[in-house]
Amino acid sequence: MPIHHNFKRTVLVTGAAGHFGSSFAQRAAEKYRLRLFVREGQSGIENIREFGEIHAGVLGDGHDLTAACQGIDTVVHVAASPDPSAVWEGTSCAITLSGRITCFLPLRPPCGKWLSAPD
C-alpha cells in the first residue's frame, strides 16, 4: 500500500508577477504552497496575492534570495526582463538572450530543486 503524505511542497516562483510566473502560480496554487518572488513595487502583485505568499525583493541580492529560499523545497525560476537594454552591471545577475534573468551567487541559497525555463 503506498504511503500518502498530507503535506504540500513549498515552491518559490521567481518572476511571479510576470506573464509565465503568474500563470504558473494560478495553476499550481491548489497543489503547492507558493512563495511568490516579485520586485518591490512591481505591477501585477495584486493579481497574484491570492495564490501564495508574496516575497518582494531583488533577485540579484544574496540576502533577499536567501531569505526567500528559507523552507523551500523547489524553485521555479522564470524571472525575465522584457527590456533588451536592461543593465545589470554591478549585480550578480545577467540577462540571457531570451531575456531570462540568471543570478550567480557565491553560495547557492538553501533551496531544494531548481527548475528554470530554457533559453
Secondary structure as UniProt FT lines:
FT   STRAND          10..14
FT   TURN            15..17
FT   HELIX           19..28
FT   TURN            29..31
FT   STRAND          33..38
FT   TURN            40..41
FT   TURN            43..44
FT   HELIX           45..48
FT   HELIX           49..51
FT   STRAND          53..56
FT   TURN            59..60
FT   HELIX           62..69
FT   TURN            70..71
FT   STRAND          74..77
FT   TURN            84..85
FT   TURN            89..90
FT   STRAND          93..95
FT   TURN            97..98
FT   STRAND          100..103
FT   STRAND          113..116
//
